[in-house]
């Protein structure tokens, strides 16, 4: 039986699209069973309380999260977003629910072993809830307590050879599209430039010194798959330097319905 009744959130599971509510319930059930005998370092029912406080926010029409001050890891001013709830007595599992940002590699390429490692780490020392990736880039670790911040940071840097990303009034983690690795439209090597500038500006990324955040994003072509125009202060966009070439037969086939939009991926859902 669920810890909290969630009639409003339950409605978000009824449509044709995947639901984050279903994902949260699945994670809550997994933590409750703990079939892998994980030694949880934060409350085991953290996700159940997360679901509960979200339902309360929907009911009241306002957030029950508050920014309770600055938290972080030693030597860094960015990478951690402090978050507390204003109902700690009712939802003790999310009394602290800090977010950590983990720097992603150029092109967001991962091995399955690496993904298993970070998921195991966050399952043990955090809520197990992640966002791959945030709109600003980064692997997002959603929800842990203050004592676990240094522990997670130590394991990331010493065991996984991984660093935190940017947050606050600093350079945010540079982000790029998949580029020439897999895309025929890329007009420059987005991964090389993203990797180079990420290394060049490590100090600006980890130690906020700006009056406001600043973002680089690298789009290999004007399709703008990382939305650099909308989401970055400095956009790098590859452009075609030649005569424009249009396959008129393909255009007519698209207009005539022979070529389906998005490879027919949205069929029956619109």
Secondary structure per residue as TSV (DSSP state, phi and psi in degrees):
chain	resnum	aa	ss	phi	psi
A	1	X	-	360.0	136.4
A	2	X	-	-65.0	146.6
A	3	X	S	-68.3	-36.5
A	4	X	S	-126.0	143.1
A	5	X	-	-79.7	134.9
A	6	X	-	-136.1	63.7
A	7	X	H	-62.8	-33.2
A	8	X	H	-75.6	-43.4
A	9	X	H	-64.7	-33.3
A	10	X	H	-59.5	-29.6
A	11	X	G	-64.1	-26.9
A	12	X	G	-74.8	-2.4
A	13	X	G	-98.6	-0.6
A	14	X	S	-91.5	-14.0
A	15	X	S	-82.2	-178.1
A	16	X	S	-80.1	-11.3
A	17	X	S	-95.5	156.7
A	18	X	-	-57.5	145.7
A	19	X	-	-118.3	130.2
A	20	X	H	-67.0	-24.9
A	21	X	H	-64.9	-42.9
A	22	X	H	-61.6	-40.2
A	23	X	H	-62.9	-42.9
A	24	X	H	-65.1	-41.0
A	25	X	H	-64.0	-37.5
A	26	X	H	-64.2	-43.0
A	27	X	H	-66.5	-40.1
A	28	X	H	-61.4	-42.6
A	29	X	H	-66.1	-38.5
A	30	X	H	-64.0	-42.8
A	31	X	H	-67.0	-36.1
A	32	X	H	-65.4	-40.2
A	33	X	H	-74.7	-41.4
A	34	X	-	47.8	55.3
A	35	X	T	-65.9	-21.2
A	36	X	T	-94.9	7.0
A	37	X	-	53.5	47.9
A	38	X	-	-73.6	137.0
A	39	X	-	-86.9	85.5
A	40	X	-	-62.3	133.6
A	41	X	S	-98.7	-6.0
A	42	X	S	-128.6	170.6
A	43	X	-	-51.2	133.6
A	44	X	T	-63.8	-29.6
A	45	X	T	-95.0	24.1
A	46	X	H	-56.7	-41.7
A	47	X	H	-72.5	-33.7
A	48	X	H	-62.7	-41.5
A	49	X	H	-71.0	-30.9
A	50	X	H	-61.5	-45.4
A	51	X	H	-62.0	-40.6
A	52	X	H	-64.4	-43.1
A	53	X	H	-73.0	-28.0
A	54	X	H	-66.4	-41.7
A	55	X	H	-60.4	-41.8
A	56	X	H	-63.9	-38.3
A	57	X	H	-64.6	-40.3
A	58	X	H	-64.8	-39.8
A	59	X	H	-65.6	-41.7
A	60	X	H	-88.3	-14.5
A	61	X	T	72.6	24.8
A	62	X	S	-154.0	160.7
A	63	X	-	-76.3	150.5
A	64	X	-	-113.5	18.6
A	65	X	E	-95.1	147.7
A	66	X	E	-136.9	153.3
A	67	X	-	-92.6	107.5
A	68	X	-	-92.8	15.7
A	69	X	S	124.8	-172.9
A	70	X	-	-94.6	126.3
A	71	X	-	-128.1	156.1
A	72	X	-	-176.6	-165.1
A	73	X	-	-117.5	156.2
A	74	X	T	-60.6	129.0
A	75	X	T	90.9	-13.9
A	76	X	-	-114.5	146.2
A	77	X	S	-106.3	-9.2
A	78	X	S	-124.8	177.1
A	79	X	S	98.6	-15.1
A	80	X	E	-129.3	133.0
A	81	X	E	-114.6	113.1
A	82	X	-	-72.4	134.5
A	83	X	-	-147.5	133.1
A	84	X	E	-132.1	157.2
A	85	X	E	-100.4	157.2
A	86	X	S	-95.0	11.5
A	87	X	-	-129.6	54.6
A	88	X	T	-65.2	-26.6
A	89	X	T	-70.6	-37.1
A	90	X	T	-82.5	-32.0
A	91	X	-	-129.3	69.6
A	92	X	G	-63.2	-24.7
A	93	X	G	-65.6	-22.9
A	94	X	G	-120.0	26.7
A	95	X	S	-56.6	-43.0
A	96	X	B	-110.1	137.0
A	97	X	-	-151.0	62.7
A	98	X	-	-74.9	148.2
A	99	X	E	-102.1	140.3
A	100	X	E	-120.8	138.5
A	101	X	E	-106.2	129.7
A	102	X	E	-113.9	126.7
A	103	X	-	-62.1	131.7
A	104	X	-	-92.9	153.4
A	105	X	-	-75.0	161.2
A	106	X	G	-58.2	132.3
A	107	X	G	78.7	-6.2
A	108	X	G	57.5	47.5
A	109	X	-	-93.3	130.8
A	110	X	-	-134.3	152.1
A	111	X	-	-89.7	155.8
A	112	X	H	-63.4	-33.2
A	113	X	H	-63.2	-41.8
A	114	X	H	-64.3	-45.0
A	115	X	H	-62.3	-40.5
A	116	X	H	-61.7	-37.9
A	117	X	H	-67.9	-44.7
A	118	X	H	-72.2	-32.1
A	119	X	H	-67.4	-40.2
A	120	X	H	-62.8	-42.8
A	121	X	H	-60.5	-47.2
A	122	X	H	-75.0	-29.0
A	123	X	H	-64.3	-37.0
A	124	X	H	-81.7	-42.5
A	125	X	H	-107.0	-2.3
A	126	X	S	-138.4	-159.9
A	127	X	-	-79.6	-17.0
A	128	X	S	86.3	-6.4
A	129	X	E	-91.5	127.7
A	130	X	E	-128.8	166.0
A	131	X	E	-130.4	117.4
A	132	X	E	-115.9	91.4
A	133	X	E	-125.0	170.7
A	134	X	E	-68.8	162.5
A	135	X	T	-64.4	-22.7
A	136	X	T	-91.5	3.0
A	137	X	E	101.7	-169.9
A	138	X	E	74.4	149.3
A	139	X	E	-77.1	128.4
A	140	X	E	-103.1	119.2
A	141	X	E	-94.2	114.7
A	142	X	E	-102.7	105.6
A	143	X	-	100.0	99.8
A	144	X	-	-151.5	176.0
A	145	X	-	-97.7	163.4
A	146	X	H	-56.8	-45.1
A	147	X	H	-62.3	-20.5
A	148	X	H	-86.8	-10.8
A	149	X	H	-61.2	-50.4
A	150	X	H	-66.2	-34.8
A	151	X	H	-64.9	-44.2
A	152	X	H	-64.9	-43.9
A	153	X	H	-60.6	-42.1
A	154	X	H	-63.1	-46.2
A	155	X	H	-66.8	-37.6
A	156	X	H	-60.6	-48.7
A	157	X	H	-79.5	-33.6
A	158	X	H	-93.2	-33.6
A	159	X	H	-101.5	-30.8
A	160	X	S	-112.4	0.5
A	161	X	-	53.7	46.0
A	162	X	-	-130.5	148.9
A	163	X	-	-120.7	163.7
A	164	X	B	-76.6	157.3
A	165	X	-	-92.6	-164.7
A	166	X	-	-100.5	148.5
A	167	X	-	-154.8	160.6
A	168	X	S	82.3	-159.8
A	169	X	S	-84.9	65.0
A	170	X	S	-140.7	-174.6
A	171	X	B	-72.4	123.3
A	172	X	-	-78.7	158.7
A	173	X	-	-56.4	118.5
A	174	X	-	-56.9	143.3
A	175	X	E	-135.2	143.5
A	176	X	E	-138.6	165.2
A	177	X	-	-78.9	176.7
A	178	X	-	-70.1	-19.6
A	179	X	G	61.4	-147.5
A	180	X	G	-68.5	-10.1
A	181	X	G	-62.3	-36.7
A	182	X	T	-142.8	-3.4
A	183	X	-	-113.5	127.3
A	184	X	T	-73.5	-13.6
A	185	X	T	-92.2	-9.6
A	186	X	-	-62.9	128.6
A	187	X	-	-101.5	-5.3
A	188	X	S	-154.6	168.5
A	189	X	-	-82.1	90.1
A	190	X	H	-62.9	-37.6
A	191	X	H	-66.7	-40.3
A	192	X	H	-63.5	-45.1
A	193	X	H	-69.4	-41.5
A	194	X	H	-62.4	-45.4
A	195	X	H	-63.4	-42.7
A	196	X	H	-63.8	-46.4
A	197	X	H	-73.7	-29.1
A	198	X	H	-62.4	-44.0
A	199	X	H	-69.7	-36.9
A	200	X	H	-65.0	-35.9
A	201	X	T	-112.3	38.1
A	202	X	H	-60.7	-40.5
A	203	X	H	-65.2	-43.1
A	204	X	H	-67.6	-26.1
A	205	X	H	-77.0	-36.5
A	206	X	H	-98.6	-17.2
A	207	X	S	-128.2	95.8
A	208	X	-	-55.9	126.1
A	209	X	-	-138.0	6.9
A	210	X	S	-100.7	159.6
A	211	X	S	-72.7	-17.8
A	212	X	S	-157.7	163.2
A	213	X	-	-63.5	157.9
A	214	X	B	-142.2	135.7
A	215	X	-	-128.4	135.2
A	216	X	E	-99.8	140.8
A	217	X	E	-143.5	147.0
A	218	X	E	-123.3	110.2
A	219	X	E	-104.5	128.1
A	220	X	S	-72.0	-18.1
A	221	X	S	-155.9	173.1
A	222	X	T	-69.0	-3.2
A	223	X	T	-63.8	-24.6
A	224	X	-	59.9	54.2
A	225	X	T	-67.7	-21.9
A	226	X	T	-101.1	12.2
A	227	X	-	52.9	47.4
A	228	X	H	-63.3	-33.9
A	229	X	H	-65.4	-42.4
A	230	X	H	-79.0	-30.0
A	231	X	H	-116.0	-2.5
A	232	X	-	-121.5	154.9
A	233	X	S	-84.9	-30.8
A	234	X	E	-129.1	106.3
A	235	X	E	-98.1	133.6
A	236	X	E	-110.3	115.7
A	237	X	E	-127.9	121.4
A	238	X	-	-70.0	138.8
A	239	X	-	-126.6	152.0
A	240	X	-	-81.1	121.0
A	241	X	-	-106.2	71.4
A	242	X	S	-170.6	-179.1
A	243	X	-	-64.0	141.0
A	244	X	-	-66.9	133.2
A	245	X	-	-119.4	126.0
A	246	X	-	-126.9	128.8
A	247	X	-	-85.0	92.9
A	248	X	H	-63.7	-32.7
A	249	X	H	-64.4	-40.7
A	250	X	H	-67.3	-37.6
A	251	X	H	-60.9	-46.0
A	252	X	H	-65.8	-35.5
A	253	X	H	-65.6	-36.9
A	254	X	H	-66.2	-45.9
A	255	X	H	-62.1	-38.1
A	256	X	T	-80.1	-4.4
A	257	X	T	91.1	2.1
A	258	X	S	-72.9	-33.5
A	259	X	S	-106.7	118.2
A	260	X	-	-83.0	144.7
A	261	X	G	-59.3	139.9
A	262	X	G	52.3	36.6
A	263	X	G	54.0	30.1
A	264	X	G	68.5	20.0
A	265	X	T	-66.2	-26.5
A	266	X	T	-100.2	13.8
A	267	X	T	-57.4	128.7
A	268	X	T	81.6	0.1
A	269	X	T	-113.0	-6.9
A	270	X	-	-90.7	360.0
